[in-house]
């Protein structure tokens, strides 16, 4: 018995609302800029990192983009100083993800 069935047993006269569905349908669109995002590779403390920078939109949008990239690649990372820092060398895959979202991407180094 899952949670919805348990709630129906506790509250039989309750009607389900459509508020939950409308929250899922309101996916936030990211602001696409004219200048390309810069995707570069660095070694920090001997470990490879991929850095994305150059976004001129709102910080919240850039944080959403960072979260989406991290969950898509299943890797760790952070958002600091207007940069997305991803653990590992994933330049090609990140560039493809950003191009699919409609961004222009420029590869720097190597």
HELIX and SHEET records of a PDB file:
HELIX    1   1 UNK A    3  UNK A   10  1                                   8    
HELIX    2   2 UNK A   19  UNK A   25  1                                   7    
HELIX    3   3 UNK A   59  UNK A   73  1                                  15    
HELIX    4   4 UNK A   91  UNK A  101  1                                  11    
SHEET    1   A 5 UNK A  77  UNK A  80  0                                        
SHEET    2   A 5 UNK A  83  UNK A  87 -1                                        
SHEET    3   A 5 UNK A  47  UNK A  53 -1                                        
SHEET    4   A 5 UNK A  37  UNK A  44 -1                                        
SHEET    5   A 5 UNK A 105  UNK A 108  1                                        
END                                                                             
